[in-house]
Structure formats: structure tokens, C-alpha cells
């Protein structure tokens, strides 16, 4: 049988936020969404754009949309970076990042 103290400790552990390490740009395009999504999903779009700006990307103004989802296209500022041909798209819904695509 599990003691009440063990249950309390498990509940406390389950309620804590996991610590994310520092974001680093992956080498492969296929890994961008997997690595970037935990850092930006659910956060304000301005925060996500600032994170990408800090990592060498420049984001254009959001594209107009007939729905409440807007796309922010971000491309590399530095031409000789390993990701200079990549485009990262932040999908915004109600001012928050809902998804990330990389091309």
C-alpha cells in the first residue's frame, strides 16, 4: 500500500512545471517543429517572434486571414547560417501560438 506521504509527494511532483533547457536550432529541418513547439505553443505571439529573432530569424507582419488563425512567416536573417533557406511559420489563434510549421 502507498503511504499518504508518498501520494502527497507524487501529487507535488505532478503539479510542477518541467524545466526546459535553452532552445537551440536543430541541424535538420525535420526537427524544427519538435524542438520549437514546447517553447512557443500557447505563448503570446510577440514572445515567440522575439525568441526567433534572438536565434537569427526575422518575422514578417501576420498574413491576413478570413478566419481567426493568422500566419507569421519567419525567415533567416543571416545568409550563411545552416538554416538560411528555412521558413518557420507561426500559426496564431487569438493572439497565441497554436502551431508551428517549418519549410
N, C-alpha and C positions, 0 to 999 in steps of 0.2 A: 504494500500500500504506500502511496505517496504522501509524504508529510505535508501539513499545511505550509510550512516554511518553504518547501521545495515548490509548491504551487505558487506561492507569492513571488518567489524568485523567477520562476518561468514567466509569470504574468508581467513582471517588471521588465524582463529581457525582451519579451514580445512587443512591448509598448515603446521601446527606444528606437530612434531612427538610426539606421546603419550609416556609418561614416563612409562617404565616397572619397576616394583618393583624388588627386589633381587630374584634371582632364588633359589627355594628350591625344594629338591627332594620330589616328591609325595609319599604317602604311598602305593598306588596301581599301579601296572604295567600298567593298562589300561589308566592311566592319564599321563604317562611319555611323550608320543608324544605331547599331547595337551599342556602340561606345558613347554616342552623344545623347541618346534618348533619356537615360537616367538623370542627366544633368539639366535638361531643359523641359521635359514633359511636365505640364501643369504649372510651370513658372510663367511669369509675365514675359511677353514677347520682347520688351526692352532689355530684360536681363539676358535672354537668350541671344539677342543681337549683340549685346556687349561681350558675351563670352566668345562668340565667333569673331568679333572684331579684335579681341585680345589674342586670338590664335591666327591672325593673318587673313581674315575674310572681311569683305565689305558687303553689306546688305543693302539692297535697293528698297525703295518705298514699297509697301504692300500693293499687290496687284488687285484691281477692282474685281469684285465678285458679286454675283446675283444672290448668293447665299451668305450665311454669316461666317463662312470659312474663307480666310484670306491667305494668300501665299506670299512669303517673303523670300526672294531669291538672293542667295549669298554666294559670291564668287571670291576666289583668292586674289589678294592684292599684289602678292609677290609672284612674278612670273617664273622664277627658278625654284619655287617650292615643289616638293614632291606631289603636292595636291593642287598644282596650279590650274589644271583643267577641270577640276571638280566643281560642281554646283550643288550647294546644300539648300534645300527648300524647307523652310519652317512653315508648317500649316497652323494658322491661328484660328481659334474659335473663342469668341467672347473675350478677347484680349489675352488669352493664354495659349501656350504652345500645345497643340493636340497631337501632332505627329511630325516626323522628320523624314525627308527623302534625300537621297544623295545620288547624283548622276555624274 
